[in-house]
Amino acid sequence: MATAGGRYFGFVTGAALPVTVASNWLATAWDQNSAHHTSAPATAVLERTALRWLLELLGLPASSGGAFVTGATMANFSALAAARHAVLQHAGWHVEADGLFGAPPITVLVGEEAHPTLMKSLGMLGLGRSRVLRVPVDGQGRMRADRLPAWSGPCIVCTQAGNVNTGAFDPFAAIIDEAHARGAWVHVDGAFGLWAAASAALAPLVAGMARADSWATDAHKWLNVPYDSGLAFVRDAGALRSAMAISADYLPPQSESRNPSDYTPELSRRARGVDVWAALRTLGASGVAEMLERCCRHARRFASELRSAGCTVLNEVVLNQVLVSFGDADTTRRVIAELQADGTCWCGPTQWQGHTAMRISVCSWATSDEDVSRSLDAMLRIAARCRG
Ligand SMILES: Cc1ncc(COP(=O)(O)O)c(C=O)c1O
């Protein structure tokens, strides 16, 4: 499957910028164990620099801590481990030392449309996939700020930047204001949507988001670096460090220089920051914004031409995601199957609020106007055949 090609629109799958493929090979050849600054100073410095650039690009607090991990699942896990540390420390409990047995209960709020990997992260942290309180969402999957339940004691509110189906964003400003007024920690799962903060044109979608306490995103999605590459950011760097750092007599002592593994679940780890550094160094802030906006323009074109041809677009196309129905569920499923067999492009199915739909997710640097034209031709040719 040519997932790195310009006509792959499945799941939310970024490609790999050529420079990041080169940097990835280089980092593999160097084979640095990028756990400590002492043993891998060059890659530790590249990672530290990439972190500074990312915080600047995304408009997040410059003193935030950051973890370069495998993907958004582990980024959510890492950020939520910091959240768990902080809310329990505030309640007088040291979770890393004493575990969760006997700890003050933590209320966890998630939107009805939280990504399943967020639930998995909560489960891995002992916070439970099912004991969370689910906040109702609107027709686009946005958490309803007016439906936050009451809570008391330690609380973590998990918001979302970019719904995996619609691309919609939770109303951050309203949720964060209320959650903070009531003493909660606010986390943002922005596996792909967090990147909207890097474009002036898209930034209104994330208004208020920078006031949250932690954020997770993927570099292997919209920054277009090779797998695997996720990023966690935590406003209180000390909370992330408290959740993750270890010491031992044989390990280098904590020092002035940033040890990557003081912020990650892993000790031994590849030098993941090198690819992020290479992507940012090459594209610059304007190049990143241009890539994001180009993908969104392609998504809007898909929506508009499919709509003009009589197909139903089920979502507000605010970002890079398009949900399209070709008629009833069977017809839509047949179009998807035939499109996949045809091979011009690749899109997958989903269910959105009771409707069967085809998902188009545009997040590859390689997708060109010509790719969109060829893909649209294939979609409409096959849809005409299936609809008879
Ligand atoms: C909103 C959201 N969160 C988390 C994830 C999980 O990301 P990963 O597969 O990189 O762990 C995804 C993947 O699409 C996502 O869309």
The ligand as an SDF file (V2000), in Angstrom:
LIG
                    3D

 16 16  0  0  0  0  0  0  0  0999 V2000
   -7.4370   12.3610   17.8550 C   0  0  0  0  0  0  0  0  0  0  0  0
   -6.4550   11.2160   17.8350 C   0  0  0  0  0  0  0  0  0  0  0  0
   -5.8340   10.8540   18.9740 N   0  0  0  0  0  0  0  0  0  0  0  0
   -4.9390    9.8630   19.0020 C   0  0  0  0  0  0  0  0  0  0  0  0
   -4.6030    9.1540   17.8590 C   0  0  0  0  0  0  0  0  0  0  0  0
   -3.6080    8.0340   17.9520 C   0  0  0  0  0  0  0  0  0  0  0  0
   -2.4260    8.3440   17.2790 O   0  0  0  0  0  0  0  0  0  0  0  0
   -1.2730    7.2590   17.0820 P   0  0  0  0  0  0  0  0  0  0  0  0
   -1.8030    6.2270   16.1560 O   0  0  0  0  0  0  0  0  0  0  0  0
   -0.1270    8.0410   16.5110 O   0  0  0  0  0  0  0  0  0  0  0  0
   -0.9250    6.6890   18.4230 O   0  0  0  0  0  0  0  0  0  0  0  0
   -5.2340    9.4920   16.6540 C   0  0  0  0  0  0  0  0  0  0  0  0
   -4.9360    8.7390   15.4090 C   0  0  0  0  0  0  0  0  0  0  0  0
   -5.4970    8.9870   14.3670 O   0  0  0  0  0  0  0  0  0  0  0  0
   -6.1630   10.5600   16.6360 C   0  0  0  0  0  0  0  0  0  0  0  0
   -6.7760   10.9400   15.4990 O   0  0  0  0  0  0  0  0  0  0  0  0
  1  2  1  0
  2  3  1  0
  2 15  2  0
  3  4  2  0
  4  5  1  0
  5  6  1  0
  5 12  2  0
  6  7  1  0
  7  8  1  0
  8  9  2  0
  8 10  1  0
  8 11  1  0
 12 13  1  0
 12 15  1  0
 13 14  2  0
 15 16  1  0
M  END
$$$$
